Amino acid sequence: MSDDSGNGRGPAPAADGRLRRGFERARDNAFAIRALLAGREHRVAVQRPPLPPGHRPQDILAVLLLTVGIAVIVLDIPTYPWLRSLPQQYKNAFIAITDLGKGHWILWTTGIYCLATLALDWDRLTWRARMALSSLWTFCAYIFVVVASSGIIVLFLKWVLGRARPKLYEEVGPVHFDFLALKGAYTSFPSGHSTTIAALATTLALIFPTYRWLIVVCGFWIAFSRIMVGAHYPSDVIAGTLLGLSVGVVAARWMAHRRIGFRFNRLGAITPIMGRVSFRACVRALWRSATGRRSLMRPAAPAGPATGDAS
């Protein structure tokens, strides 16, 4: 017996080989995705329909200025005294859900899935598994990019504008801005939680249009919780919601132009490419794999006939 089997160094080369092959597959798959995106540019060049009313940058800016301006004048001033008059139980109820607006759990789950599946040997996957996992990868990447990019934008705005949070209401009032203050107490506008939950709600509403109104209502209450816990003014929440919504729609339009995950229907609305029947079939395939009733991988090809003299 060799000395390597006794000191535990035997399996190491095999493990290193599997890890290296995983990294190589991830690299090759990443290059393949980049080539796929580059190959779809012709869809945009062939037809670039004008943005519909309400989706143009100037329209979004107009809505932002109107709603936020009205909220600052009408809602922000009486909100803090109103909150102080409410029983503590109201605040406790919204504290239980407000942290759902944090982006870390969204970024971790979608990001880890995208990185892990890049290392898969996609050539060995069954057709149904490839369809299910690739669609899931596309939408997870969409959610990750929208939440991450909107989060970066809102962080930049918060630290530059420097609006005082409601806890400083009695000291400086509801409309105090200290530009580039770089203090946590001066990062009220826009609301980061509201931006994140609006970005997530927008992506999910576009992916699952049948549940759109349920998703929107749930997102509304999570965003509204930032007011109820005293962390933000109504104008902060409105601005963050519009920001997350805008980033989600812009990213979906970019994908729909290239028919990646989404497409435009006859009315010009964004709809997912995968229909209900295909979606249910994909979910069923993943569920059967998770429960061990069916493998996602195709069986390995049988080995060829042995060479040499069989006598």
C-alpha positions as CSV (number, residue, x, y, z in Angstrom):
1,M,0.0,0.0,0.0
2,S,1.3,3.5,-0.9
3,D,2.1,6.0,1.9
4,D,-0.5,8.5,0.4
5,S,-3.4,6.4,1.4
6,G,-2.3,6.3,5.0
7,N,-1.9,10.1,5.5
8,G,-5.2,11.2,4.0
9,R,-3.6,12.9,0.9
10,G,-5.1,10.5,-1.6
11,P,-8.5,12.2,-2.2
12,A,-7.1,15.7,-2.4
13,P,-6.0,15.6,-6.1
14,A,-9.5,14.3,-7.1
15,A,-11.2,17.0,-5.1
16,D,-8.9,19.6,-6.6
17,G,-9.7,18.3,-10.1
18,R,-13.5,18.6,-9.5
19,L,-13.1,22.1,-8.2
20,R,-11.0,23.1,-11.1
21,R,-13.5,21.6,-13.6
22,G,-16.3,23.5,-11.8
23,F,-14.5,26.8,-12.2
24,E,-13.8,26.0,-15.8
25,R,-17.4,25.2,-16.5
26,A,-18.5,28.4,-14.7
27,R,-16.1,30.4,-16.8
28,D,-17.2,28.8,-20.1
29,N,-20.9,29.3,-19.2
30,A,-20.3,32.9,-18.3
31,F,-18.6,33.5,-21.7
32,A,-21.5,31.7,-23.4
33,I,-24.0,34.0,-21.7
34,R,-22.1,37.0,-22.8
35,A,-22.0,35.8,-26.4
36,L,-25.8,35.1,-26.2
37,L,-26.5,38.6,-25.0
38,A,-24.3,40.1,-27.7
39,G,-26.0,38.0,-30.4
40,R,-29.4,39.4,-29.4
41,E,-28.4,43.0,-30.1
42,H,-29.9,42.7,-33.6
43,R,-33.4,42.5,-32.1
44,V,-33.0,46.0,-30.8
45,A,-31.4,47.3,-34.0
46,V,-34.2,45.8,-36.1
47,Q,-37.1,47.4,-34.2
48,R,-36.8,50.0,-31.4
49,P,-40.4,51.2,-30.7
50,P,-40.7,54.5,-28.8
51,L,-41.3,54.4,-25.1
52,P,-45.0,54.6,-24.3
53,P,-46.3,57.6,-22.3
54,G,-45.5,57.2,-18.6
55,H,-42.3,55.2,-19.3
56,R,-40.2,58.1,-20.7
57,P,-37.6,59.5,-18.4
58,Q,-39.2,63.0,-18.4
59,D,-42.6,61.4,-17.5
60,I,-41.1,59.5,-14.5
61,L,-39.3,62.7,-13.4
62,A,-42.6,64.6,-13.6
63,V,-44.4,62.0,-11.5
64,L,-41.6,62.0,-9.0
65,L,-41.6,65.8,-8.6
66,L,-45.4,66.0,-8.3
67,T,-45.9,63.2,-5.8
68,V,-42.9,63.9,-3.7
69,G,-43.6,67.6,-3.6
70,I,-47.2,67.1,-2.6
71,A,-46.1,64.6,0.1
72,V,-43.6,67.1,1.5
73,I,-46.2,69.8,1.8
74,V,-49.3,67.8,2.8
75,L,-48.1,64.6,4.5
76,D,-44.6,65.0,6.0
77,I,-45.4,67.7,8.6
78,P,-48.4,66.1,10.3
79,T,-47.0,62.5,10.1
80,Y,-44.7,62.6,13.1
81,P,-47.2,64.0,15.6
82,W,-49.8,61.5,14.3
83,L,-47.4,58.6,14.8
84,R,-46.8,59.7,18.4
85,S,-50.5,59.5,19.1
86,L,-50.9,55.9,18.1
87,P,-50.6,53.0,20.5
88,Q,-47.3,51.2,20.6
89,Q,-48.9,48.0,19.4
90,Y,-49.3,49.5,15.9
91,K,-45.6,50.2,15.7
92,N,-44.7,46.7,17.0
93,A,-46.8,45.1,14.3
94,F,-45.0,47.0,11.5
95,I,-41.6,46.3,13.1
96,A,-42.2,42.6,12.5
97,I,-42.3,43.1,8.7
98,T,-40.2,46.2,8.0
99,D,-36.9,44.3,7.7
100,L,-38.2,42.4,4.7
101,G,-37.2,45.6,2.8
102,K,-33.5,44.9,3.4
103,G,-31.7,43.8,0.3
104,H,-29.2,41.3,1.7
105,W,-31.5,38.3,1.8
106,I,-32.6,39.0,-1.8
107,L,-29.0,39.4,-3.1
108,W,-27.7,36.4,-1.2
109,T,-30.3,34.0,-2.4
110,T,-30.4,35.1,-6.1
111,G,-26.6,35.6,-6.3
112,I,-25.7,32.3,-4.8
113,Y,-28.1,30.5,-7.2
114,C,-26.7,32.2,-10.2
115,L,-23.1,31.5,-9.3
116,A,-23.8,27.9,-8.3
117,T,-25.6,27.0,-11.5
118,L,-22.9,28.5,-13.7
119,A,-20.7,25.5,-12.6
120,L,-23.2,22.9,-13.8
121,D,-22.5,20.7,-16.8
122,W,-25.5,22.0,-18.8
123,D,-24.8,19.5,-21.7
124,R,-25.8,16.6,-19.4
125,L,-29.0,18.2,-18.2
126,T,-32.3,16.9,-19.5
127,W,-34.3,19.2,-21.8
128,R,-36.9,20.0,-19.2
129,A,-34.3,20.6,-16.5
130,R,-32.3,22.9,-18.8
131,M,-35.4,24.9,-19.5
132,A,-36.4,25.1,-15.9
133,L,-33.0,26.0,-14.5
134,S,-32.1,28.5,-17.3
135,S,-35.4,30.3,-16.8
136,L,-34.9,30.4,-13.1
137,W,-31.3,31.7,-13.7
138,T,-32.6,34.4,-16.0
139,F,-35.1,35.7,-13.5
140,C,-32.8,35.4,-10.5
141,A,-30.2,37.4,-12.4
142,Y,-32.9,40.0,-13.3
143,I,-33.9,40.4,-9.6
144,F,-30.3,40.6,-8.5
145,V,-29.4,43.3,-11.0
146,V,-32.5,45.4,-10.3
147,V,-32.2,45.2,-6.5
148,A,-28.4,45.8,-6.5
149,S,-28.5,48.7,-9.0
150,S,-31.4,50.5,-7.4
151,G,-29.7,50.0,-4.0
152,I,-26.5,51.6,-5.3
153,I,-28.5,54.6,-6.7
154,V,-30.5,55.1,-3.5
155,L,-27.3,55.0,-1.3
156,F,-25.7,57.6,-3.4
157,L,-28.8,59.9,-3.2
158,K,-29.2,59.4,0.5
159,W,-25.6,60.4,1.4
160,V,-25.5,63.3,-1.0
161,L,-28.9,64.9,-0.1
162,G,-28.6,64.4,3.6
163,R,-32.2,64.8,4.7
164,A,-32.7,64.5,8.5
165,R,-34.6,61.5,9.7
166,P,-37.9,61.8,11.6
167,K,-36.2,61.3,14.9
168,L,-34.7,64.8,14.4
169,Y,-38.2,66.3,13.8
170,E,-38.3,68.3,17.0
171,E,-34.7,69.6,16.5
172,V,-34.6,70.6,12.8
173,G,-38.1,70.0,11.4
174,P,-39.3,67.7,8.5
175,V,-37.6,69.5,5.6
176,H,-34.0,69.9,6.8
177,F,-31.3,68.9,4.3
178,D,-27.6,68.9,5.1
179,F,-25.9,68.0,1.8
180,L,-22.9,65.6,2.1
181,A,-23.4,65.4,5.8
182,L,-22.3,61.7,5.7
183,K,-24.2,60.9,8.9
184,G,-26.6,58.1,9.5
185,A,-29.2,60.5,11.0
186,Y,-29.2,62.4,7.7
187,T,-30.0,59.6,5.3
188,S,-33.8,59.8,5.2
189,F,-34.4,60.6,1.5
190,P,-35.1,58.4,-0.4
191,S,-36.0,55.3,1.7
192,G,-33.7,52.4,1.0
193,H,-36.1,49.8,2.3
194,S,-38.9,51.2,0.1
195,T,-36.6,51.2,-2.9
196,T,-35.6,47.6,-2.4
197,I,-39.1,46.2,-1.8
198,A,-40.5,48.2,-4.7
199,A,-37.7,46.8,-7.0
200,L,-38.5,43.3,-5.7
201,A,-42.3,43.7,-6.1
202,T,-41.9,45.1,-9.6
203,T,-39.8,42.2,-10.7
204,L,-42.1,39.6,-9.2
205,A,-45.2,41.3,-10.6
206,L,-43.7,41.2,-14.1
207,I,-42.6,37.6,-13.7
208,F,-45.9,36.4,-12.2
209,P,-48.5,38.7,-13.7
210,T,-51.4,36.6,-12.4
211,Y,-50.4,37.5,-8.8
212,R,-49.6,41.1,-9.7
213,W,-52.1,42.8,-7.4
214,L,-51.3,40.6,-4.4
215,I,-47.6,41.3,-4.8
216,V,-48.3,45.1,-5.1
217,V,-50.4,45.1,-2.0
218,C,-47.8,43.2,0.0
219,G,-45.1,45.5,-1.2
220,F,-47.1,48.6,-0.3
221,W,-47.5,47.5,3.3
222,I,-43.8,46.7,3.7
223,A,-42.9,50.1,2.3
224,F,-45.5,51.8,4.4
225,S,-44.0,50.1,7.5
226,R,-41.0,52.5,7.2
227,I,-43.4,55.4,8.0
228,M,-45.1,53.5,10.8
229,V,-41.8,52.6,12.6
230,G,-40.7,56.3,12.4
231,A,-37.7,55.7,10.1
232,H,-38.9,57.8,7.2
233,Y,-41.3,60.5,6.0
234,P,-44.0,59.7,3.4
235,S,-42.1,61.6,0.7
236,D,-39.0,59.4,1.4
237,V,-41.1,56.2,0.9
238,I,-42.8,57.6,-2.3
239,A,-39.4,58.6,-3.8
240,G,-37.9,55.2,-3.0
241,T,-40.9,53.3,-4.4
242,L,-40.8,55.2,-7.6
243,L,-37.0,54.6,-7.9
244,G,-37.3,50.9,-7.4
245,L,-40.3,50.7,-9.8
246,S,-38.5,52.6,-12.5
247,V,-35.3,50.5,-12.4
248,G,-37.4,47.3,-12.5
249,V,-39.3,48.4,-15.5
250,V,-36.3,49.7,-17.4
251,A,-34.4,46.5,-16.9
252,A,-37.4,44.4,-18.0
253,R,-37.8,46.5,-21.2
254,W,-34.1,46.0,-21.9
255,M,-34.7,42.2,-21.6
256,A,-37.9,42.2,-23.6
257,H,-36.2,44.0,-26.5
258,R,-33.8,41.0,-26.7
259,R,-36.5,38.4,-25.8
260,I,-34.6,37.4,-22.7
261,G,-37.2,36.2,-20.2
262,F,-39.7,38.8,-21.3
263,R,-41.4,39.9,-24.5
264,F,-43.8,42.6,-25.7
265,N,-47.4,41.6,-26.4
266,R,-49.6,43.1,-29.1
267,L,-50.4,46.0,-26.8
268,G,-46.8,46.8,-26.0
269,A,-47.0,45.5,-22.4
270,I,-44.1,43.5,-20.9
271,T,-45.0,39.8,-20.4
272,P,-42.9,36.7,-19.5
273,I,-42.0,34.5,-22.4
274,M,-42.8,31.3,-20.4
275,G,-46.5,30.5,-20.3
276,R,-48.5,28.8,-17.5
277,V,-48.2,25.4,-19.0
278,S,-44.4,25.5,-19.4
279,F,-44.0,27.1,-16.0
280,R,-46.0,24.3,-14.3
281,A,-44.0,21.7,-16.2
282,C,-40.7,23.2,-15.1
283,V,-41.9,23.5,-11.5
284,R,-43.0,19.8,-11.6
285,A,-39.6,18.7,-13.0
286,L,-37.7,20.6,-10.3
287,W,-40.0,19.2,-7.6
288,R,-39.5,15.6,-8.8
289,S,-35.8,16.2,-8.7
290,A,-35.9,17.7,-5.2
291,T,-37.9,14.7,-3.9
292,G,-35.6,12.2,-5.6
293,R,-38.2,10.8,-8.1
294,R,-36.3,12.0,-11.2
295,S,-32.8,13.1,-11.9
296,L,-32.1,16.4,-13.7
297,M,-29.1,14.7,-15.4
298,R,-29.4,12.5,-18.4
299,P,-27.9,9.0,-17.9
300,A,-24.3,8.7,-18.9
301,A,-23.6,7.2,-22.3
302,P,-22.7,3.5,-22.1
303,A,-19.1,2.7,-22.3
304,G,-17.9,1.4,-25.7
305,P,-16.9,-2.3,-26.3
306,A,-13.7,-3.3,-24.6
307,T,-10.7,-3.5,-26.8
308,G,-8.3,-6.4,-26.9
309,D,-8.6,-10.2,-27.2
310,A,-11.7,-11.5,-25.4
311,S,-10.7,-15.1,-25.6
